[in-house]
Amino acid sequence: MAAASAVQSATAGSQSGRRDLAWTITRRARIEGRRETISRVSEEILVVRCGTVPYEEARVAQRWLEEARQEGAVPDVLLLLEHPPVYTRGRRSTAEELPMSVEWYEAQGIEVRDTDRGGLVTYHGPGQLVAYPIVSLAPYGDDVHEYVRRLERVAISSLAAHGVEAGTIEGLTGVWTKGTAPGSGGVAGEARKIASIGVHVSRGVTTHGIAINVNNDLQPFEWVVPCGLEGCRVTSLGRELGAEQDLDAFADTVVARFAEVYERTPVPTGAGELGLDSARLGVP
């Protein structure tokens, strides 16, 4: 009864309650069956390639994995996926970041969703690699800032491995190409945002993460105020290199860099092994 109540709360307003309940029961059974084996190997991080997943489904998946991680039922998990077109509004978002009405954006085929991550409004869409680590912060001294710095390093080193030099800008979130700070007046030489970071931490376990622009359409960024900065320019790996990139190969690099930076052993894992197949993660 408690599990059903929790699922209903997590999926309020959606049309997927029955599927989420079935998924939860399946997930619990499979995790319980693997608990003794999994919990002994905390240095592992299970890497799940999820394909394209609606934003709300990914949020539900993260919530259940977060709970399982808090219970010690699973080791760290890294979800890699793409989203259908969606704007997400973080906890600090303001109405001014979406200049047009929600109905206007939806008419362009883009959902608008509120979320519990930090940060402001951002866009997710096909061709953008999204990485959601469900990770215990205990090995990192429960230091959220250190965790975020490491996420930045993952993105920066992954981009460098594919030929794009990037870094951070003091006072701004995310990862940017080399150049002067946005709004400094020299538009031609200004840095362009190539990756967004927004995290949420509950009882020492992280959700949400990082989105790196690889091949995605950049036009939707022009219809909002990304990062809360007027005139902020956004780019992608493909735009910087002048050609479409291999998203799977880039994802391989992100996994390798994540494992190095966070000192984890990546273990490729099917969605079904974690009971996530009923949520259509990684299922055609």
C-alpha positions as CSV (number, residue, x, y, z in Angstrom):
1,M,0.0,0.0,0.0
2,A,2.8,2.4,0.9
3,A,4.6,1.7,-2.4
4,A,1.4,2.3,-4.4
5,S,0.8,5.5,-2.6
6,A,4.3,6.7,-3.3
7,V,4.0,5.9,-7.0
8,Q,0.7,7.8,-7.2
9,S,2.3,10.8,-5.6
10,A,5.3,10.7,-7.9
11,T,3.2,10.4,-11.0
12,A,0.4,12.8,-10.1
13,G,-1.1,14.5,-13.2
14,S,0.4,11.9,-15.6
15,Q,-1.4,9.2,-17.5
16,S,1.1,6.5,-16.7
17,G,0.1,5.6,-13.1
18,R,-0.7,1.9,-13.8
19,R,2.5,1.4,-15.7
20,D,4.5,3.1,-13.0
21,L,2.9,0.9,-10.3
22,A,3.7,-2.2,-12.3
23,W,7.2,-1.0,-12.9
24,T,7.7,-0.2,-9.2
25,I,6.6,-3.7,-8.1
26,T,8.9,-5.2,-10.8
27,R,11.8,-3.0,-9.8
28,R,11.5,-3.8,-6.1
29,A,11.4,-7.6,-6.8
30,R,14.5,-7.5,-9.0
31,I,16.5,-5.2,-6.8
32,E,15.6,-7.3,-3.7
33,G,16.8,-10.4,-5.6
34,R,20.1,-8.7,-6.4
35,R,20.6,-6.8,-3.1
36,E,23.2,-9.0,-1.5
37,T,25.3,-9.2,-4.7
38,I,25.0,-5.5,-5.6
39,S,25.6,-3.9,-2.2
40,R,29.0,-5.5,-1.8
41,V,30.5,-3.8,-4.8
42,S,29.9,-0.1,-4.1
43,E,32.9,0.9,-6.3
44,E,30.8,0.0,-9.4
45,I,28.5,2.3,-11.3
46,L,25.8,0.7,-13.4
47,V,25.6,2.4,-16.8
48,V,22.2,2.2,-18.5
49,R,21.8,3.3,-22.1
50,C,18.2,4.4,-22.2
51,G,17.6,5.7,-25.7
52,T,15.0,8.4,-26.0
53,V,12.8,8.8,-22.9
54,P,10.1,11.4,-22.2
55,Y,11.1,13.8,-19.4
56,E,8.5,12.8,-16.9
57,E,9.3,9.1,-17.3
58,A,13.0,9.8,-16.6
59,R,12.0,11.8,-13.5
60,V,10.1,8.9,-12.1
61,A,12.9,6.5,-12.9
62,Q,15.4,8.8,-11.0
63,R,13.1,9.0,-8.0
64,W,12.9,5.2,-7.7
65,L,16.6,4.7,-8.2
66,E,17.3,7.5,-5.7
67,E,15.2,5.6,-3.1
68,A,17.0,2.3,-3.9
69,R,20.4,4.0,-3.6
70,Q,19.4,5.5,-0.3
71,E,18.4,2.1,0.9
72,G,21.7,0.6,-0.2
73,A,19.8,-1.7,-2.7
74,V,21.9,-0.6,-5.7
75,P,25.3,0.9,-6.3
76,D,25.7,4.2,-8.1
77,V,23.8,4.4,-11.4
78,L,24.4,6.5,-14.5
79,L,21.5,6.9,-16.9
80,L,22.4,8.1,-20.5
81,L,19.6,9.2,-22.7
82,E,18.0,11.7,-25.0
83,H,14.7,13.6,-24.4
84,P,12.0,14.5,-26.9
85,P,11.8,18.3,-27.1
86,V,11.1,19.9,-23.7
87,Y,11.9,23.0,-21.7
88,T,12.6,22.4,-18.0
89,R,12.3,25.1,-15.4
90,G,14.6,24.7,-12.4
91,R,13.8,25.9,-8.9
92,R,15.2,29.4,-9.6
93,S,13.4,29.9,-12.9
94,T,11.3,33.0,-13.4
95,A,8.5,33.7,-15.8
96,E,10.7,36.1,-17.9
97,E,12.8,33.2,-19.1
98,L,9.9,31.9,-21.2
99,P,8.8,35.1,-23.1
100,M,6.0,33.4,-25.0
101,S,3.1,31.5,-23.5
102,V,3.3,27.8,-22.7
103,E,0.7,27.2,-25.4
104,W,3.0,28.8,-27.9
105,Y,5.9,26.5,-27.1
106,E,3.6,23.5,-27.1
107,A,2.4,24.5,-30.6
108,Q,6.1,24.3,-31.7
109,G,6.1,20.7,-30.4
110,I,8.0,21.5,-27.2
111,E,6.7,20.5,-23.7
112,V,7.2,22.8,-20.7
113,R,7.9,21.1,-17.4
114,D,8.8,22.2,-13.9
115,T,11.4,20.2,-12.1
116,D,13.2,20.0,-8.7
117,R,16.7,20.4,-10.0
118,G,18.7,23.6,-9.3
119,G,19.3,26.2,-12.0
120,L,17.2,28.1,-14.5
121,V,15.3,27.2,-17.7
122,T,17.0,24.9,-20.3
123,Y,16.1,22.9,-23.4
124,H,16.5,19.2,-24.0
125,G,15.9,17.6,-27.3
126,P,17.1,14.7,-29.7
127,G,20.8,14.8,-30.4
128,Q,21.6,16.1,-26.9
129,L,23.3,13.7,-24.5
130,V,21.8,13.8,-21.1
131,A,23.6,12.1,-18.2
132,Y,21.7,11.5,-14.9
133,P,24.0,10.1,-12.2
134,I,22.2,8.6,-9.2
135,V,25.2,8.7,-6.9
136,S,25.9,8.7,-3.2
137,L,27.9,11.7,-2.1
138,A,29.4,9.9,0.9
139,P,32.7,9.0,-0.9
140,Y,33.1,12.7,-1.7
141,G,32.5,13.9,1.8
142,D,28.9,14.8,1.1
143,D,30.3,17.9,-0.7
144,V,27.8,19.0,-3.3
145,H,30.2,21.7,-4.7
146,E,32.9,19.1,-5.2
147,Y,30.4,16.8,-6.9
148,V,29.4,19.6,-9.4
149,R,33.1,20.5,-10.0
150,R,33.6,16.9,-11.0
151,L,30.6,17.0,-13.4
152,E,32.2,20.0,-15.0
153,R,35.4,18.1,-15.4
154,V,33.6,15.2,-17.0
155,A,32.0,17.5,-19.7
156,I,35.2,19.5,-20.3
157,S,37.4,16.5,-20.7
158,S,34.9,14.7,-22.9
159,L,34.6,17.7,-25.2
160,A,38.3,18.0,-25.4
161,A,38.6,14.4,-26.4
162,H,36.4,15.2,-29.4
163,G,38.2,18.3,-30.4
164,V,36.5,21.2,-28.6
165,E,38.2,23.2,-25.9
166,A,35.8,24.3,-23.2
167,G,35.7,25.4,-19.6
168,T,33.8,27.2,-16.9
169,I,33.1,30.9,-16.3
170,E,33.2,32.3,-12.8
171,G,29.7,33.2,-11.6
172,L,27.9,31.2,-14.4
173,T,26.8,27.6,-14.4
174,G,27.5,25.0,-17.0
175,V,30.3,24.5,-19.5
176,W,31.3,27.1,-22.1
177,T,33.5,27.3,-25.2
178,K,36.6,29.4,-24.9
179,G,35.9,33.2,-25.1
180,T,35.0,36.3,-23.2
181,A,32.2,36.2,-20.7
182,P,28.7,36.6,-22.2
183,G,27.5,40.2,-22.2
184,S,31.0,41.6,-22.2
185,G,30.5,43.5,-25.4
186,G,32.7,41.6,-27.8
187,V,30.0,39.4,-29.3
188,A,32.3,37.8,-31.9
189,G,34.6,36.5,-29.2
190,E,32.1,35.6,-26.5
191,A,31.9,32.1,-25.0
192,R,29.0,29.9,-26.1
193,K,27.3,27.5,-23.7
194,I,27.7,23.9,-24.7
195,A,26.6,22.0,-21.6
196,S,24.1,22.7,-18.8
197,I,24.3,21.4,-15.2
198,G,21.6,21.1,-12.7
199,V,21.4,18.7,-9.7
200,H,19.2,17.8,-6.8
201,V,20.4,16.1,-3.7
202,S,18.2,14.2,-1.2
203,R,19.5,12.3,1.8
204,G,23.0,12.3,0.3
205,V,22.0,10.9,-3.1
206,T,22.0,12.9,-6.4
207,T,19.5,13.1,-9.2
208,H,19.5,15.1,-12.5
209,G,22.9,16.0,-13.9
210,I,24.3,17.3,-17.1
211,A,23.2,17.8,-20.7
212,I,25.8,18.2,-23.4
213,N,24.8,19.6,-26.8
214,V,26.1,17.2,-29.5
215,N,23.9,17.3,-32.6
216,N,20.7,18.8,-31.3
217,D,18.7,21.6,-32.9
218,L,19.8,24.9,-31.3
219,Q,16.8,27.0,-32.5
220,P,14.7,26.3,-29.3
221,F,17.4,28.1,-27.2
222,E,16.6,31.2,-29.2
223,W,13.0,31.2,-28.0
224,V,13.9,31.4,-24.3
225,V,16.4,33.2,-22.1
226,P,18.9,30.4,-21.3
227,C,20.8,30.7,-18.0
228,G,18.8,33.8,-17.3
229,L,21.1,35.8,-19.6
230,E,19.8,37.9,-22.4
231,G,21.9,37.4,-25.5
232,C,23.4,34.2,-24.2
233,R,24.6,32.2,-27.2
234,V,24.4,28.4,-27.3
235,T,26.4,25.9,-29.4
236,S,26.9,22.2,-29.9
237,L,29.8,19.8,-30.6
238,G,28.5,19.4,-34.1
239,R,28.3,23.1,-34.8
240,E,31.8,23.7,-33.4
241,L,33.3,21.0,-35.5
242,G,31.2,21.8,-38.6
243,A,29.8,18.3,-39.0
244,E,27.3,15.9,-37.3
245,Q,29.0,13.8,-34.6
246,D,28.6,10.2,-33.5
247,L,26.4,10.5,-30.4
248,D,27.1,6.9,-29.3
249,A,30.9,7.4,-29.5
250,F,30.6,10.6,-27.5
251,A,28.5,8.7,-24.9
252,D,31.3,6.2,-24.7
253,T,33.7,9.0,-23.9
254,V,31.5,10.4,-21.2
255,V,31.2,7.1,-19.5
256,A,35.0,6.7,-19.5
257,R,35.6,10.2,-18.2
258,F,32.9,9.8,-15.6
259,A,34.5,6.6,-14.3
260,E,37.9,8.3,-14.1
261,V,36.7,11.5,-12.4
262,Y,34.5,9.8,-9.9
263,E,36.7,6.7,-9.4
264,R,34.1,4.2,-10.3
265,T,34.1,1.0,-12.4
266,P,31.5,1.3,-15.1
267,V,29.3,-1.8,-15.6
268,P,27.0,-1.8,-18.7
269,T,23.6,-2.8,-17.4
270,G,20.2,-3.4,-19.1
271,A,17.2,-1.4,-18.1
272,G,15.4,-4.7,-17.3
273,E,18.1,-5.7,-14.8
274,L,17.0,-2.7,-12.6
275,G,13.3,-3.2,-13.2
276,L,13.2,-0.1,-15.4
277,D,12.0,-1.8,-18.6
278,S,8.3,-1.2,-17.8
279,A,9.2,2.5,-17.8
280,R,10.3,2.0,-21.4
281,L,13.9,3.0,-20.6
282,G,16.0,1.4,-23.3
283,V,13.0,-0.4,-24.7
284,P,11.9,0.4,-28.3
